[in-house]
Amino acid sequence: MTSTNINFSEQGISKFQNLDVDDRLVVLALLYNEIADEVPAIALNDVPNDSTANLVAQIQNLPQAEQLNALRQLLKNEGGETATPAREYAAMSIDCKLAFWYHLAQNLGTSIIGLPDDCIPSEKASEVLDLLETPNLEELVTFLKQAL
C-alpha cells in the first residue's frame, strides 16, 4: 500500500468518524448511490445473505421515523439489550455489514426512508465526500469496511 492510500484511508476514516451520526448516514447514502452499480460483485461475495436480508427486513418493517432512529443506533453502536437490530448488526462480520448497507441503499426512498430531494450535505460531510471522490473502487470498499 502506498503512502497516498494510507493517507487517504486515515484522513477519510478520521473525518468520517468525527461527523455526527446524521452526517455519517448522509455520506453512506450518497456513497452507496454513487457506486451502487459497481459494489455488488465485491460486497456480496461469500456473504451469508440471510443475516443481511433479515436485518434489512427488520428496518423496512419500522415506520419511517423509527427507521431513521434505528439506523442512527447502528452507526452509534447503541441500543442496549432491547434493540434487536443493533445487537444483530454488532454481531455481523465486516463483510456482512458492507452487504447490509448495500442492500439498505438499494431500498432508499422506497421501503427505507431516503434522503430528502433537497438534502445538501453539511460542510464537514462534503469534505469527506470530496476526499472520497478520487480513490478507486477497491479503496472505497476498504474505506467502507473501516468506517462500518
Secondary structure, DSSP 4 states (H G I P E B T S, - for coil): --HHHHHHHHHHHHHHHTS-HHHHHHHHHHHHHHHTTTSHHHHTTT--HHHHHHHHHHHHTS-HHHHHHHHHHHHHT--TTT-HHHHHHHHS-HHHHHHHHHHHHHTBTTTB----TT----HHHHHHHHHTTSS-HHHHHHHHHHH-
